[in-house]
Amino acid sequence: MIRNIDIDLLRAFLTIYEARSFSHAAERLGRTQSTISQQIKKLEDILGHQVFLRNNRSVNLTTEGEVLLPYARQIISMNDEVFGRISQPNISGTVRLGAPEAFATNHLPEVLAQFAKSHPTVALEVHCDLSHNLVDQFEKGNFDLILIKRDSKTKIYGNKVWRESLVWAGREKSKFHMNETVPLVLSPHPCVYRSKVLDALDKKKIKWNSVFTSASMTGRIAASKAGLGITVVPKEMLSQVHGLTSLGEESGLPPIPAIEIDLLQNEQVMSDAAKRLAEHIVFALENDPSIIQAA
């Protein structure tokens, strides 16, 4: 017996996951919450399993929902791509994208190159900056899309597309003790990396001193390679950096919490080109094998 899943059911499922709420998903899709609930009930009946664990405060995926998620993204992306290519073959315009330097350097080049090949008439403008600065410019209308590192001070929410693990890095296997002052190579305030690092050290009451500050990841890596101090880098990036080594728990330094990367988009005023790029980024990162290592 052949069974098919309606694209609308998968779209409702994916939107609920991204919005973290049945009511917010209903608003995004222009439907009632009752209709969204009925769609999920129908999807669960077809699959024979629940896809969401529901309570008054949150909506979380079941094990079966986690299995369904990447397939739902892929099916919806392919569905939208087919209709987009046939009904709107000549999408054009300029898309302004903001992203943190480390993430843009490590993950976006191939993603954007693939998009450019599929949409040669779309011009991409990519700007790298600190996440808090990107949010400020986004709220002023200077970006169509932004990727940001989230922390407790970030007041605007988007769709989570990545989880970035951070590690201490130095020129050699340094060891520190509670009564020593740790020399740090830092990004300037209000960088999320900086706040994560200083919070971790302050909680352990470890003294620190900022010996080199730069908004550039390349500049911070160069300073650390020269032996000025230690810094923090994304775990998956460290293997590409010659001259720096990971400083684990044996170094006496506390672990640094992972960072969530969110994609923010102004859905009410987005062009077709910007919408297509947003879908492409989400799909590409979701299906990138290295996300398993990053998570």
N, C-alpha and C positions, 0 to 999 in steps of 0.2 A: 504493500500500500504506500503510495507516494503522498508525503505530507509537505505542505509549504507554509512558510511563515510570512505573514503580511509585513511589508516594509514599514507600514505605519506603526505596527506593534513594536518593532525593533527601534524605531525612532523615538517612540514614547519611552521605552526602556532606557535608551542611551541618554535622553534629555533628563530623565529623573536622576540618573546617576550623576550627570554633570551638574545639575542644579541642586542636588542633595535634598530635594523636596518634591512631593507630588504637586503641591500648589504652585510652586515656582515653575515647574515643568509645564503645567497647564497654561500659565501666563505666556511662556515662551512660544508654545505651540498654538495659542489662540483657541484653546478648548477649555471645557469645564473640568474641575478636578474629578468629578464623577465619571466623565468619559475616559480620562486618563487611567483611573482605577480599573474600569471595566476592560480597557485594553490590556493592562498588565495581568488581570485575571484570565483573560483569553489566552495570552501568551503562555502563562503558567499551565493552563489546561492543555495546550498543544504540546508543551515540553514534558508535562508530567512532573514538574518540580517547581518549587518556589524560586524566584530569582531575587527577591528582596526580603530582608528582615526589617520589619517596621515596628517603631515605637513612637511615643509622643514627641521625642526630641530629634531623632535622626532616622535616616534611611540607609541601610547598609546592604551590600551584596551577600547573598548566600554563596556557598561553594559553587553551585551550578551557575549562579549569576556571574561569578568571576570567570568561569569557562566561557560563558556566552559573550562577555563584553568585547573581546578583540574581534570575534566574528561579526558582532553587530556593527562595530565601527567599519569593518572591511566591506560588509554587504551594503551598508548605507552609503559609504564613500563611492563604491562602484556604481550603485544605482544613480547617485547624484551626478557622477562623472559622465555616465551615458547620456542622461538627459541634458546635462550642461553642454556636452560636445555637440549634440544634435540640434538642440533648440537654440543654443547660444554659442556658436562655433567661433565667434570673433570677439571674445571678451578682451577688453583692452583697458588702459588707464594706468595710473600710478598708485602703488600701495606703499604707504609709509609704515615701516616696522621698526620698533625699538626693542632692544634686547641687552642683557648684561654681557660684557665683553667675553668672559670665560665661557658662557654657554653658547654665545654666537660663534666663537672660534672653534669650539670643540664639537658642536652638534649641528649647527645650521648650514654650513657651506654645502654639503651634499643635498640636504633637504631643499634648499633654495635653488640649487642647480637643477634638480629634477623638475621643480615647478617651472623654472624658466624655459626648459626644453619643451614642456607641455603647453606653455602659454607665452610664446615669444613676443606677443604684442603688449604684454603687461610689463611695465617698468617697476623695478623694486628699488626702494630707498631704505637702506638699513642703517640705523644709528645706534651706537653702543654707548651706554651710560650706566650710572648707578640706578638701582631699581626705584628708589624713592624719587629720583629726578625724572625717571621715565613716567612714573605715575602722575607727577605734577604736569608734565607736558601732555600726557594723554588726556587729562581732565580739561586742559586748555584747547583740546581739539587738534593738537599738532601731530598725532599719530592715529593711524587706522587700527593698528594692532600693537600690543606690547607683550613681551614675555618678561616676567619679573620674578625675583626671588622673594618669597613671602616670609614675613616675620610677624611677631605679635603686634607691631605698630602699624602694619599695613591695614588700612581701613576699607580698601576696595577689593572685591573678590572676583575671581575668574574661574576658568576651568583648569584643574590640575592636569598637567601634561608630563611632568617629570619629577623624580625625587633624586636629589643630588647629595651623595655622601661626601663628606669632607674629611681630609686627613692633614695632620701636621707634617710639614716638610722642611728639611734642613740639609746642609751640605754634608753632614756626617751624623752618625748615630749619637747625638748628644743626650746627656742625662741631666735632669734638673731635680733639685730638692726644694722642699717647701720654703726654706729660708733664702733661696737664691732668686735673683731677679731675672726673668726670662726676657731676652732681647727679641722684640717683635718687628717683623716687616708687615705693615698693615695697609689696607685701603683706607681712604679718608671717611670721616663721618658724612652721611649716614648710611654707609655700606652695610648690608646684611651680614656679610662675612665678618666684618669688624665687630659688630654687636654680638654675634655668636661666639667668637673667640674670647672677647673680654668677659662675657657672661660666664663662660665655662671656667676661665681662670679665677674670676672673682668668687665664684661659688666654692672653689677649693681653697680660697684665700692664698693664691699663688701670686707673688709680686711680679709685675711686668713693667717693661719700659719700651716705648715706641722709638725705634732707632731709624726707621725709614718708612715714609708714607708716600704712596703713589696710587692714583686711580687706575693705573695700567697694570694688568696681570703680568704682562711681559716685563715691566719695570720691577715688580715685586719679586718675580722669579729670578731676575738677574741679580738683584740685591742679595737674595738668599744664597744663590750659587756662589757669590763672592764671599760669603761668610759673615755678612753683617748681622744676620739674625735668622730666626725661623719664621715661616709663614704658613698659610693654610691654602690648599688647592683642592679642586675636585678629585676624588679618588681615581676616576677613570682617566684623568688628564696626566697624573703623575708618571705613568708608564711612558709617556711621550716626552718627558722632560729629562734630559741628561744632566747629571751633576747634582741632583737632589734625591734624597731618599726619604721614605716614610718613617716618621717617628711614632712608634706605637706606644702602648701603655707602659712598656719597660722604660721609656724616656722620663716617666714621672709626670707627663702631661695628661690632662683629662680628655676624654673623648668629646668630640664636637657633634652636636645634633645635626641630622640631615636637614637639607633645605628643600622646600617645595617650590617648584617652578610652575607658575600659573600663566595661562594665556588670557589676556583681557581684550575684549572687542566691543565696540559700540554698535550693537546689532541694529539699532534704529536708523543709523545714517550710513551704514557700510555699503560700499559699492559691491557689485557682483565680483569684481576682481579680488577685493579684500576678503569677501566671504569664501571665495574659492581657495585663497591662500590659507585662511584659518583652518579650513577643512583639511587641506593638504598637510599642514604642520601637525595637526592632531593625529591624523592617520599615520604619517611617517614616523613620528616619535612612538606612537603606540605599537608599531610593528618593527621597531628597531631592536634587534637582538641585544644590544648593549644596555637596554633599559633594565634587563634582568640583573646585570652586574651592578648597575647604578643603584637599584633598589635594594 
